[in-house]
Amino acid sequence: MDVSVIILTRNTCALTRAAIQSVLDSNDLLAKEILVVDNGSTDETQSVLPREFPNLKLIRPERNLGFARACNLAAKHASGEFLLLLNSDARPAPDALEKTAAWMRANPDCAVAGGQLLNADGSRQNSIANFPTLATELLSKSLLRRLWPEKFPGKERELRGPLDVETIVGAFVFVRKKIWDELGGLDERYFFFFEETDFCLRLRQENFRVVHLPEVRVRHDQGATAKKVSAAARIEYWRSRYAYFKKNHSVSTRLILFAGLMARLFFDWLVANILIAVTLGRSARWRNRWHICSALFGWHLRGCPANAGLPR
């Protein structure tokens, strides 16, 4: 088996069907298997996917395991030389898997490769990320990319060839399974968000390469899953960010981060209140922004409880 494709789903049957079909439509001779972990769906996933894709390996745990634990579970059943962690809202181009596998085989010191994520209109999305620091979390990432494009590469910069990066955006993560197994997979302290960032950090610490391949094209309906439960998803993002900093940064850095995030959250909440008043409450965008900010404030005031956020 060349590639084991791992897709997670939770009430995203239509998206997952399209993701599976995009893999099956690949124009290559790679031997592939597709493993789907259903993290507690209540839609038609359990009936539709096995019927439409009889060779699919469908894994259904008793509860929502989150991203890291579900990927680790699927990887234990995978037999490929490579793993591809593919978001249910991602659609690789027909030649994407072949190009990535060829690059990985020609570059054995590369542990993870990612492709260029694209919007539906073909415009570039940010496909590269930096390891989180006070600068990336408290300042504008867009401004950082524009001022220091070499240190903070992003969609604004058109790349002509492979680029070694700190980490990649996790919609299309092509990883050498042998190294995955050596590192023990993803850190299960992360439920949703920051899993691939932490994994790439561990790889870089072991002197493996993480590479962005701009010629590998992947359509990505950005955030299609998380948008369904935006406030809960934002709580998960903040929880995982705190977990990452607790694991990889000093106490003083974490205190500065917390103070800065609280100040920025209060500013965003205040702006949302003002603009709701100015628009007489007619702007869905600013009502949603207020709702998310209020949910995050409430989560902090309750002591950041583990049972808040996405369903377990």
C-alpha positions in Angstrom: 0.0 0.0 0.0 1.4 3.4 -1.0 -0.9 5.9 0.7 -3.4 5.6 3.5 -5.8 8.5 3.4 -7.4 9.4 6.7 -10.5 11.6 6.8 -12.4 12.6 9.9 -16.1 13.4 9.8 -18.8 14.5 12.2 -22.1 15.3 10.6 -20.3 16.3 7.3 -21.5 13.4 5.1 -21.8 15.5 1.9 -18.3 17.0 2.4 -16.8 13.7 3.2 -18.3 12.0 0.1 -16.8 14.7 -2.1 -13.4 14.3 -0.3 -13.4 10.5 -0.8 -14.4 10.9 -4.5 -11.6 13.4 -5.1 -9.1 10.8 -3.9 -10.7 8.1 -6.0 -10.5 10.4 -9.0 -6.7 10.8 -8.6 -4.8 10.3 -11.8 -2.1 8.0 -10.6 -1.0 4.4 -10.1 -0.6 4.6 -6.4 -2.2 1.9 -4.3 -4.5 3.7 -1.9 -6.8 2.9 1.0 -9.2 5.3 2.6 -10.0 5.3 6.3 -12.8 7.4 7.6 -13.3 8.0 11.4 -16.9 9.0 12.1 -16.7 11.0 15.3 -20.3 10.5 16.5 -22.3 11.7 13.5 -26.1 11.8 13.7 -26.6 12.4 10.0 -26.7 9.8 7.2 -23.0 9.1 7.3 -23.3 5.5 8.6 -25.7 4.5 5.9 -24.5 6.5 2.9 -20.7 6.0 3.0 -20.5 2.2 3.2 -23.1 1.9 0.4 -21.4 4.3 -2.0 -17.8 3.3 -1.2 -17.8 -0.4 -0.4 -14.0 -0.6 -0.1 -13.9 2.2 2.5 -12.6 1.4 6.0 -15.2 3.1 8.3 -14.2 3.4 11.9 -16.8 4.5 14.5 -15.6 5.0 18.1 -18.2 5.2 20.8 -17.8 9.0 21.2 -16.2 12.0 19.6 -12.5 11.5 20.1 -11.4 14.8 18.7 -8.9 15.2 15.8 -5.6 13.9 17.3 -7.0 10.8 19.0 -9.1 9.8 16.0 -6.2 10.2 13.6 -4.0 8.1 15.8 -6.7 5.4 15.9 -7.0 5.4 12.1 -3.2 5.3 11.7 -3.1 2.0 13.7 -5.3 0.4 11.0 -3.3 2.0 8.1 -0.9 0.0 6.1 0.5 2.6 3.7 4.0 3.8 3.3 2.6 7.3 3.7 -0.4 8.7 5.6 -2.5 11.6 4.2 -4.5 13.5 6.7 -7.2 15.0 4.6 -9.9 17.4 5.8 -13.4 16.5 4.8 -13.6 20.0 3.1 -10.4 19.4 1.0 -10.3 18.3 -2.6 -6.8 17.3 -3.9 -6.2 17.8 -7.6 -6.0 14.6 -9.7 -2.1 14.7 -9.7 -1.7 15.9 -6.1 -1.0 12.5 -4.4 1.3 11.4 -7.1 3.4 14.6 -7.0 3.6 14.5 -3.2 4.6 10.8 -3.0 7.3 11.3 -5.7 8.7 14.3 -3.7 8.8 12.3 -0.5 10.5 9.3 -2.1 13.1 11.6 -3.7 13.7 13.4 -0.4 13.9 10.8 2.5 14.9 13.5 5.0 11.4 15.1 4.5 8.9 13.8 7.1 5.9 16.0 6.2 4.8 17.7 3.0 1.8 20.0 2.3 0.3 21.5 -0.8 -1.0 24.8 -1.9 -4.6 25.3 -0.6 -6.9 27.1 -2.9 -10.3 28.8 -2.7 -13.1 27.7 -5.1 -12.1 30.6 -7.5 -8.5 29.3 -7.6 -7.1 32.1 -5.4 -4.4 31.1 -2.9 -5.1 30.4 0.8 -2.5 30.5 3.5 -1.0 27.0 3.4 2.1 27.7 5.5 2.2 28.6 9.2 4.8 29.7 11.8 5.2 28.1 15.2 3.0 30.2 17.6 4.8 32.9 19.4 3.7 36.1 21.2 4.2 37.9 17.8 2.0 35.5 15.8 -0.7 35.4 18.5 -0.9 39.0 19.5 -0.1 40.9 16.3 -1.7 40.8 12.9 -0.5 37.7 11.0 -1.3 39.5 7.7 0.9 42.4 8.7 3.7 40.1 9.7 3.6 38.4 6.4 3.7 41.6 4.5 6.5 43.2 6.5 8.7 40.1 6.8 7.7 37.7 3.9 10.8 35.6 4.2 10.2 34.8 7.9 6.4 34.7 7.7 5.6 33.2 4.2 2.0 33.4 3.2 -0.4 33.5 0.3 0.8 37.0 -0.7 4.0 35.4 -2.0 4.0 33.3 -5.1 6.4 30.4 -4.7 8.1 28.8 -7.7 9.4 25.6 -6.0 9.5 23.6 -2.7 10.1 25.6 0.4 11.2 24.3 3.8 8.8 25.7 6.4 8.1 25.6 10.2 4.7 24.0 9.8 1.8 23.7 7.3 -1.9 24.3 7.5 -3.4 20.9 8.3 -6.0 20.4 5.6 -3.6 18.2 3.5 -0.8 16.7 5.6 1.3 14.0 3.8 3.5 12.2 6.3 5.9 9.3 6.3 4.2 6.6 8.4 7.5 5.2 9.7 8.3 8.6 11.3 4.7 9.0 12.4 5.0 5.7 14.3 8.4 6.7 15.8 7.0 9.9 17.2 3.8 8.2 18.4 1.5 10.2 16.2 -0.3 13.3 17.2 -0.3 14.6 20.8 -3.8 13.7 22.2 -3.8 16.6 24.6 -5.1 18.6 21.6 -8.8 17.9 20.9 -9.2 20.2 17.9 -6.6 22.7 16.4 -2.8 22.9 16.8 -2.3 19.1 16.5 -0.3 19.4 13.2 1.6 22.4 14.5 2.8 20.6 17.5 3.7 17.5 15.4 5.7 19.6 13.0 7.6 21.2 15.9 8.5 17.8 17.2 9.7 16.8 13.7 11.8 19.9 13.4 13.4 19.2 16.8 14.4 15.8 15.5 16.0 17.5 12.4 13.3 16.3 9.9 12.2 18.6 7.1 8.7 20.0 6.7 8.2 21.1 3.1 5.5 23.1 1.3 5.0 22.0 -2.3 3.3 24.9 -4.3 2.8 22.7 -7.4 0.5 20.4 -5.4 -2.9 21.9 -5.6 -5.7 21.3 -3.1 -9.1 23.0 -3.1 -10.1 23.8 0.5 -13.5 25.0 1.5 -11.9 26.8 4.5 -13.5 26.1 7.8 -16.7 24.5 6.4 -16.9 22.2 9.3 -16.0 24.6 12.1 -18.4 27.3 10.8 -21.3 25.1 11.8 -20.5 25.6 15.5 -18.3 28.7 15.4 -18.5 29.7 19.0 -17.7 26.2 20.2 -14.9 25.9 17.7 -13.3 29.1 18.8 -13.3 27.9 22.4 -11.5 24.7 21.2 -9.0 26.9 19.3 -8.2 29.0 22.5 -8.0 25.8 24.6 -5.5 24.2 22.2 -3.5 27.5 22.0 -3.2 27.5 25.7 -2.1 23.8 25.7 0.5 24.5 23.0 2.0 27.4 25.0 1.9 25.4 28.2 3.8 22.6 26.6 6.3 24.7 24.6 6.8 28.1 26.3 7.8 29.5 29.6 5.4 30.7 32.4 6.3 34.3 31.8 5.5 34.0 28.1 2.1 32.4 28.9 1.3 35.2 31.3 2.0 37.8 28.6 0.0 35.9 26.1 -3.0 35.7 28.4 -2.9 39.4 29.2 -2.6 40.3 25.5 -5.3 38.0 24.4 -7.7 39.3 27.1 -7.1 42.9 26.0 -7.6 42.0 22.4 -10.8 40.0 23.2 -12.2 43.0 25.2 -11.4 45.3 22.3 -13.1 43.0 19.8 -16.2 42.7 22.0 -16.4 46.5 22.4 -16.1 47.1 18.7 -18.8 44.5 18.0 -21.1 46.2 20.5 -20.6 49.6 18.9 -21.2 48.3 15.4 -24.3 46.4 16.4 -25.6 49.7 17.8 -24.6 51.6 14.6 -26.3 49.1 12.3 -29.3 48.8 14.6 -28.6 45.1 15.1 -29.1 44.3 11.4 -25.6 43.1 10.7 -25.4 39.3 11.1 -21.6 39.5 10.9 -21.3 41.7 14.0 -23.9 39.9 15.9 -22.0 36.7 15.3 -18.7 38.4 16.4 -20.4 39.6 19.6 -21.7 36.1 20.3 -18.3 34.5 19.9 -16.5 37.1 22.0 -19.2 36.8 24.7 -18.9 33.0 24.6 -15.1 33.2 25.1 -15.5 35.7 28.0 -18.0 33.4 29.6 -15.7 30.4 29.2 -12.8 32.2 30.9 -15.0 33.5 33.7 -16.1 29.9 34.4 -12.4 28.8 34.7 -12.1 27.4 31.1 -14.1 24.2 31.8 -13.2 21.1 29.9 -16.8 20.3 29.1 -17.3 23.6 27.1 -16.6 23.7 23.3 -17.3 20.9 20.8 -19.2 17.8 22.0 -17.2 15.0 23.4 
